[in-house]
Amino acid sequence: MEHPLLFILFKLFLIILLFTPQLTLAQYPACQSTCGTLQVKYPFGTGDGCGSPRFQPYVTCETGRDQLLLTTHTGSYPITSISYTTSTLTITPYDMSTCISMHRCSSILGLDWASPFQLGPSTFILISCTPPTSSLTLCDPSYSHLCASLYTCPAVVSVGLQLFPPTNTCCVYSPANLNGKGELDLRALNCDGYSSVVSMGQYPTDPSQWEYGVALKYVNGVLDNNIIDTKCNACEKSGGVCGYAPLAGDSFVCVCKGGYNTTMDCYSSYAQNQGVFWSAASSPTGEIWFGFLAGLIFCLLN
């Protein structure tokens, strides 16, 4: 053949042309520093490649709703608040009862043992229970006044109780814990629903003023703490979002607004062209490769 190199380049072009659409479809959205009204900081992230790879399977931002979710083997739960100083977050399961709205709950609330989460300082109030559930050892009689307060809420009729019912169908589970499967199984406890109180504030006898939710503590790993101390703070101060590169052994990257990732921060690395590489969302597409190869072929022919 007159131009063997040209033939090789042509075959290379066809291979790239075939595989480029797949790469484009596999692109992930850029990491965000917020999800809805919540600030999202390391170790949490809004999607694949964002935050810490240890937390990413459990916490993500739901596309289209801007809702940060915690996902476990029992379901997905909206995250309503995060305290990065105390390493605590609060979830509000959809079927959790409050003074305003009570529900019969057939699902199970659970955490994954392998996850970095554990129950925080929450008080579970099991409602509409079949006696003698309320006399089991898990119930704390010193908190029985909480049952009396919660049962003043008109919403108790939603779980089949009359207004101001006897409190022997209520059980205050404090300190709260999960069973051997990491679950709160209401069916096994013979209860129809539950409420979880994070804080009663200045209104211990007014359930309409309580803060409802399930508080969870999270634990950073040694590697996560090291990344926060050495890299992540600088990345966030430069306007970037901390993440990781799945194709590079989950190594740390700083995801910058300019559409690139860097191993340093968004100031120094981009300016000095050190440690900078394009992310999946901004990698060259078939059009760029086509232009490059077309120009190269033109030069060889002339």
C-alpha positions, 0 to 999 in steps of 0.5 A: 500500500502506498500509505501504510501509516495512513491505513493504520490511522484510518483503522484507529479513527474507526475504533475511536469513532465506534467507542466515543458514543459509549464514553459520552453516555457514561459521563457523570454530572459534575460534583456540586457543593450543595444539594437543595438547601444543604451544603455538601462537603467532604466526606459527602458527595452529590454523585459518583466520583464526589466526596469520599469513596467510602461514603459515596455508596450511601449518600448521593443527591437525587437527580431532579429533586435536589434531595440528599439521600441516605441509602441502606439495605432497607431503603432511601431516607431524606437527609434534612440536616448535617453538622460537620463539626459534630459529625452528625446528620439527621434523616426523616424517613417518609413513614416516620410519625410526627405530631402533625402526621402519623402513619402505620409503618410496615417498612423496616428502618435499618443501617448497613453494618459496613457503613460509616453510620451508627445511631446518634442521640435519638429517642424512639417512641413506638406507637399503637403497640399491642400490649404487652409490648410496652412492658418489654425491657426495651421500654424506659418507664421514666419517659412515659410522659413522652407517650402521654404528650405525643398521644395528645396529638389529633393525628393518633386517629390515623393509626387507629387510636382514639384521641387521648388513648391509654398510654399502655400502647406506647413505648419509649425506646431510649437509648435507641438501638437496632437488632442484630440485623441493624434494623428497627423491626416494628412488626417484631415489636407488635407496633404499628408506627414509630416517632423519633425525636432529636430534640424537645428544646424548650417544649418538653410537653408540647410535641408540636414543637419537638424536632423530629428525625433520626440522628446518625453519627458518622465516622471518618476513616484515617484516610479521610481525616488525612485528606481533609487535613492535607488536601480537601480544605485547600480544594474547597477554599479555592472553589473546588469540590473534593472527590476521587478518581475511580480509574486511578485507585480512588485517589483524591481529586479536586473537582473545579468549576472550569470542567477539570480535575486536579490533584491539588487545588483550583488555584495553583494547579490550573495556573501552573499546569501541574497535576491537571487532567480532564474529568469524564464529564469534560473529556475530549469527544469524537468531534475533537478526535475527528478534527485531530485525525483529519488534520494529521491525515491531511499533513501526511497526504501533503 
